Amino acid sequence: MWTYTANLIRDLSPNVKRFIATESLFGIGVGISSLILNLHLLDLGFSKGDIGKITSLGALTVGLASLPAGFIVKLIGRKTMLVIGMLLAFLSLVLFGIGTSIGAVTVAQLVYSLGITAIVNSEIQLIFQYCRTKREETSAYSLLFAIFTLFTGLGTWLGGYLPDWIPGQTTMYQYAFFVAGGCLGLSGILRGILLPANHTKTEEGNVTAAEKQKGSEAAKPSHQPKKRHGIYFLLLLSLLIFNSGFTFGLLSPFLNVILKFRFQMEDGNISGVLALSGFFFFIGSIVMPYVVERWGSRRTFVFLFLYNILVVGLMAVAMPATVFAMLLLIRGTGFTMLNNLMDSQCMSAVAEEDRNLFAGMRTVSRSIGNTIASYWAGYILAGNHDSMLFLLTAGALLVGYVVYVWFVQGKLDQRLQAQT
């Protein structure tokens, strides 16, 4: 498998390699901020319910802004959109470090959400644009997320110790936000310098933009039924992505809070567990292309849905902290593989001309699911019913499995086979 992975890396396009390399700084910044944000807000005096509302506000903002972002990216280009998003994320982390009131934190969350909106509505389409084949698209996505999760784990570990090394004034976490923001800002600048803006991949290889436009105009009279069918397919994929966002929003933003209050862990131990979980995310991202190559996407989807349902259901049971941590780690591998498979296969099945539209629909769907789940999870945590979150996540995964088998599986297979 490792030889297989080494060959994948060697065969990547040069621009894909640059893209993946700069993801490391992005991952460190996200890892630091994701660990310290909730702990910072708790130290400022915010309740668990307040944290749930702020988290859901962020997800809602991403959802509302994603469709307009899909139109903006067509005007300014995917690379420009990505760089702007990363610089906005940098600005937001500086605001988190400076602000102490509910108003200031809300503004910081809104700016961060706008930055993330710009990133998620440009990043995958851009790296796919640099790929030469459909196979490289799956490999590039998996390796991009592998680097992101590996360095997110490193950032999470750093987030547990930076407050002790450079304690802030408003809370001990204040200056760690500035370090995280610096990583995001530097990553954005490097991508602006290193990545080309006008590289365009076409399905035919060397077809010019004018030829494509001329061909598409000639095909317009017979294209409408296909377009309607295409929109229906995008809606089905968006339904699957909604479920992914819902299952993420129930648990992932609150794992540090759960570890802190369920097991009374210290910040350093929390960062250690979540950093190690990030390494297991990395393993899941690395092995996913190998598993798909051997099993096929259909068998892999079925296995990963059932695997995640079983593991997250077990996490609802009362158990020692060490057992819970082990389940958290193996859940990380399966959860990452499922979401990577879902995102990469769905985007690969969508035609190049529809990818900006699908990116917006995907982000809206995921954000709506995330918003509902995060808001609900905040109230559940406020009532100290954290075990219920794991049961609800298992139930939501079961619903996602049914949606995949009944509505998405056959059409997804057809699209992927037609484009190979």
N, C-alpha and C positions, 0 to 999 in steps of 0.2 A: 504493500500500500504506500509506503514512504517513497519507493522508487516511482510509483505512479504519480504521487504528489510533486516530486522533484521534476518530473518530466512536464507536468502541467505548468509549473512556474517557469521552466526554461522556455517553453513554447509561447508564453504570453507576448502580446504586442508590447513594444517599448512604452507607449503611452499608458497602457494598462499597468505596467510595472511602476511607473512614476505615480500614478493615481493611488495604487495600493500602498506604496512606500509612505506617502504623505498622510495616509489614514492613521498612522501610528500616533502622531501628535494629537489628532482629533480624538482618538480613543483615550489617551491619557487625560485630556481635558474633561471629557465626558465622565470618565471614571471618578475623577476627583470630585466633580460637582454633584454627581448623582449620589455619592455617599454622604457628603457633608450637608446638602441642602436641607433635608428634613431635620437633621440634628441641629443645624443652625437655627431653623425656624422654631424648634422646640425650646432652644436656649433663649430665643427672643421673647418667649412667652406665648407663642401660638399653640392652640390645642390640636389634637389629632384630627378633629373635625375640620378645623381651619386648613390644615395641610391637605386633607382630601379635597376641599373646595378649590384650593390654589392649584392642585395637580389637575383636577378636572377642568378648570378654567384654561389651563395651558393646552390640554388636549382639544377642548372645544375651539379654541382660537386656531389651532392648526387645521382643524376640520373646516371651519368657516373660510379660512384664507386660502385653502388649497385649490379650489376651482379657479378663483382669480389668478392664482399663481401659475396655473396651467396655461393661461392666456399670456401672462407676462413673460414666461420662459420662451414662448415663441417669438416675442419681440426683441428680447435682449440676449437670448442664447443661453444654453445650458451651463456653460462654464461661468459666464458672468453671474448667473443666478446662484450658482454654488458658492462662488467667492463672496458675494454679498451676504448670503445666509450665514457663512462662517464668521464674517466680521460682525454681523448683528449678534450672533451667539457670544462672541467675545465681549461686546458692549454690555450685554445683559448680565454676564457674570461679574463685571465690574460694578454694575448697579446693585446686584445682590450683595456684594461686599460692602457697599456704601450705605444702602438703605436699611432702616430698622422698623419703619411703620408699615401697616398693612397696605397703605397706598403705594409706598415705594416698592414693596415686594411684589405687588400686583403689576406695576409698570414693568419691573424686571422680568416677571414671568411672561408678560405679553410680548416684550421684545425678544425674549428667548424663543417663544413659540413662533414668532414670525421668522426668526432665523432658521429654526428647524423646518418650518414650512418650505422655505426656499431651498434648503438642502435636500429634503426628501422628494421634492418635485423636480430635481435636476440630477441628483447623484447617480442613480442607477441607470437612467437613460444615457447619461454622459459616458459612463464606463462601458456600457453596452455599445455605444456609438464608436468607441475605440477598438472594439473586438472585431475579429475578421470572420468568425464562424459562430453558429449557434452553440456548438460545444464549448467554445471559448467563453461565451456569455455565462454559462453555468459555472465554469471554472473560475472566471473572474469574480463573479458575485460571491462565491464561497470563500475564495481567498481574501477578498476585500473584507468580508465579515469576520474571517478568521483573524486577520491583523487587528481589526477594530476590537474584537472581544479580548484578544491577548493583551493589547495595550490598555483597554478599559480595565482589565484586571489589575494591571500594573498601577494605573491611576487610582483605582479603588484602594489598593494597598497603601499608596502614598497618601491618599485622603485620610487614612486612619492615623498617620504620624505627622503630617504637615502641621496640624493645629498645635502639636507639642513642640515642633521645631521652630515654628514662626507664629506664636499665638497672637490673635488679633485683639482689638479693643472692644468692639461692640459685642462680639462673642469670640471664643477661641478659634472659630472656623473662618473668621473674616479674611485673613490674608491668603488662605488656601484658595479662595475664589479668584484672587488675582493671578495666582499661578495657573489655575485651570484656564482662565481667560486668555493668558499669554500663550498657552499651548494651542488653543483654538485660533487665535489671531495669526500666529506664525504658520499654522497649517494652511489657513486661507491664503496668506501671502505667497507661500511656496507653490500652491496650486495655481494661483494667478500667473506666476512666472514660468512654471515648468510645463503646464498643460497647454496644448494647442486649442484654439477656439473654433477653427473652421474645418477640422477633420470630420468628414461625414462618411459613414459606412452605408453602403447600399446592398440590397439583397443580391443584385446581379453582379456586383464586383466593381466595375469601372464605368457605370452608367452615370452620366452627368446629370446635374439637377435639372437643366433645361429639358433633357430627354425624358426624365421622369415626369416632369410637369406636363410635357406634351403628350406622353403616353396616358397619364391619368385623365387629361382633358378628353382625349379620344375615347376613353372608356366610360365617361360619365353617364351616358344614356342607359347603360345596362348595370350601373354600379349601385343603384339605390337599394334593391332588395338585399344585396350583400352587406351594405352598410347597416341596414336595420338589423340583420342577423348579427353583425359585429357588435352593435351596441348591446344587444341581448346577452351576448357572450361576456362583454365587459361587466354587465350588471351581475351576472352569476359569479364572476371572479371577485367582484367587490363584496358580495355577500359572504364569501369565504374569508376575505380579508377583514370584514367587520368582526367576524368571530375571533380572528386572531388578535385584533385590537382589544376586544372585550376580555379575553383570557389574560392578555398582558396587563391590562389596567387593574384587574382584581388583585394581583399579587406583586408584580415586579417593582412598582414604585415604592412599595411598603415593606420590602424584605428587611431593610435595616431597622425599621421601627419594630417589626415582629421579633427580630432577634434581640433587640434591646429590651423589650418589655416582657416577652414570653420566657426568655432565658436569662434576663438580667446581664447580658454581655456588655463588656467594656468596648469602647470605640475601636481600640486596636484589634480586639478579637473579631469584632464585626467586619472590619476591613479585611482581615485575614481570610475569613470564611468567604466573603463576597469576591475577593481577589482570586482565591482558589477556584471559586465558581466560574469566574471569568476565564480561567485556564481551561476548564471543562467546556465552556462555550467554544473556545478556540479548537479543542479537539473535535467537537461536533461539526464545526465549520470545515475543518480539514478533511474529515472522513466522508462528508456528505456526497461530494462528487463521485468518490470511489464506490459508495454503496449504491447510488443511482445507476452508475455504469454497470454494476453487477446484477442488481435486482430489477431495475426499471423503476420509473417514477410511481407507477400504480402500487406495486407491492411495498415500496418504501413509504408512501403516504399512509397506507393502512397500518403498517407496523408502528410508525411513529405516533399516529393518533392513539392507538391502543396502549402503547408504552407510556405516553404522557398521562393518559387517564389513570392508569394504574399507579404510577409513582406519585402524582399530585394528590390522589385520593388517600394514599398511605400517610402523607404528610399531615393530614388532619388529625391523626391519632396522637394521643399524649405519649411522649417518648423523651428519653434523655437528649440533651443538646447535641451530643456527638452523633447519635443515630439520625437526628433531624438534619445535621450538617451533611452527612453522607448522602441522604436522600436529596438534599438541595443540590449537591454536586452532580449526581447522575441525572436529576431532572434538568439541570442546565444543559447537558449534552443533548438530550432528546428534544428539549424545547427549542434549542437553537437549530438543530437539524430540521425540525418540522417547519419553523418559520423561514429558514433559508430556502428550503425546498419550495415552499409555497410562493415566496416572493420571486425566486428566480424562474420557476416553471411558468408562473402566471405571466411575468413580463416577457419571457421568451415566446410564449404562445401568441402574444399580441403583435400585430403588424407594426413595422417601424413608424408608419404615419399616424398610428393611433396611440403611440406610447406616451406622449405628453398628456393626452386626454386621460389615459388609464392611470397615469401617475397621480393626477389630481383626484380621480375617482377613488383610487386605492387609498390615498391619504385621508380623504374625507371619510371613507368607510371605516378605516382603522381608528381615526380620531373620534368618531361618534361612539364606536364601541369602547374605546379607551375612556372617553369622558363619562359615559354612563357607569362603567365599572369603577372608575376611580372615585366618583362622587359617592356611589353606594358603599364602596370599601371604606371610605373615611368614616361613615356612620357606623359600620360594623366594627371597625377598630375602636371607635370611641366607646362602644359598648363592651369592649374586651371579648369579642367573639371571633378571634382571629382564625380559629379552626374552621369556622364556617366559610372563610374565604377559599380554603383549599377544596372544600366540598363543592362550592359553587363553580370553581375553576374546572374541576373534574366534570361536572355536569355540562358546562359550556363547551368543553372539548368534545364530549359525546355528541352534542348538537352539531358541532362543526364536522365531526366525522360523518354524521347522517347527511348533512348538506353536501359534503364532498362526494359521497357514494351515490346519492340519488340524483343530484343536479349537475355536478361539475365534472366528475371523473371522465365520462365518455367524451364530452365535448373538448375537454382539455387534451385528452389523448389524441383526438382527431386533429386538432390544431397543431400540436407538436409534431405529429407524423407528417402532416402536409407541408411543414416548413423545413423538414430535414432532407 
